[in-house]
Amino acid sequence: MKIKAYGKINIALDVVGKREDGYHLLKMIMQGIDIYDLVTVDIIDKGISISCNKNYVPIDSRNIAYKAAEGFIKAYDIKKGVNIDIKKNIPVSAGLAGGSTDAAAVLNLMNDLFKVKASQKELSNIALKLGADVPYCLKGGTALCEGIGEEITMLKPFKNHILVLVKPSFGVSTKEVYTSLKIDKIYKHPDIDSIISFMEKDDLKSVSENMKNVLENVTLKKHKVLNEIKSSMLKMNALGALMSGSGPTVFGFFDDMLKAQLCYDYMKKKYSETFITRTI
């Protein structure tokens, strides 16, 4: 059984507090994009095996898709094993939920394959143990995610908007970014309610001008090239540019495919992992 596991961008990302157990409390607008991995799951007699078309992706228990399968098998006392094949197109350690979406795909596929009929809430409980983005990835689309990622409110779809994505040659550790974030030093928070109202009106210009990600406070200071990418996108007629997640991928929204294509062509010469895509 095979499905497309779509990536995401964050149109807004705010950190609003920290729990006693160290988890950060988030408020994020998540948006699915038309870049996806292909995830196939087949039943085998026992164990969990993973194959992947990219040799730098771990194919053992370090892989979040492996952890998802393990969690599902344990939760529902499954007596068989699974073989997972991942055809990766989403860049790794990029802030685009590449690993999280694969894990969510495994949970959804295993639920169907083993005819468990687990509810979204039950799957979400397993997903949350894997990472803050995994519960959202079970559903995808346009959503407001709060708490530590488990409070999901589906929003009016913000689909079919053109964007260019640029992922530099390095990755970023989400854990390190959150560890380095000083919540009391965040002086400007995104106005998420206003952004949602602009999205509901399909007002791309106002959305683009008001997007904000507080994790830029950490990642942009460590990697100056991200500021250069943002500036270049704006010079090339992006309506707005922002880092997605903990980075390092930067995306820009465009109101015209020709402008987006010119930006893509320019960026692709400098950064091999440059994409032109749409929101879904």
Stockholm file with secondary structure:
# STOCKHOLM 1.0

chainA/1-280         MKIKAYGKINIALDVVGKREDGYHLLKMIMQGIDIYDLVTVDIIDKGISISCNKNYVPIDSRNIAYKAAEGFIKAYDIKKGVNIDIKKNIPVSAGLAGGSTDAAAVLNLMNDLFKVKASQKELSNIALKLGADVPYCLKGGTALCEGIGEEITMLKPFKNHILVLVKPSFGVSTKEVYTSLKIDKIYKHPDIDSIISFMEKDDLKSVSENMKNVLENVTLKKHKVLNEIKSSMLKMNALGALMSGSGPTVFGFFDDMLKAQLCYDYMKKKYSETFITRTI
#=GR chainA/1-280 SS CEEEEEEEEEEEEEEEEECTTSCEEEEEEEEEEEEEEEEEEEEESSSEEEEESSTTSCCSTTSHHHHHHHHHHHHTTCCSEEEEEEECCSCSSSSSCHHHHHHHHHHHHHHHHTTCCCCHHHHHHHHHTTCTTHHHHHHCSEEEEEETTTEEEECCCCCSCEEEEEECSSCCCHHHHHHHCCGGGCCCCCCHHHHHHHHHTTCHHHHHHHCEETTHHHHHHHCTHHHHHHHHHHHTTCSEEEECTTSSCEEEEESCHHHHHHHHHHHHHHCSEEEEEEBC
#=GC SS_cons         CEEEEEEEEEEEEEEEEECTTSCEEEEEEEEEEEEEEEEEEEEESSSEEEEESSTTSCCSTTSHHHHHHHHHHHHTTCCSEEEEEEECCSCSSSSSCHHHHHHHHHHHHHHHHTTCCCCHHHHHHHHHTTCTTHHHHHHCSEEEEEETTTEEEECCCCCSCEEEEEECSSCCCHHHHHHHCCGGGCCCCCCHHHHHHHHHTTCHHHHHHHCEETTHHHHHHHCTHHHHHHHHHHHTTCSEEEECTTSSCEEEEESCHHHHHHHHHHHHHHCSEEEEEEBC
//
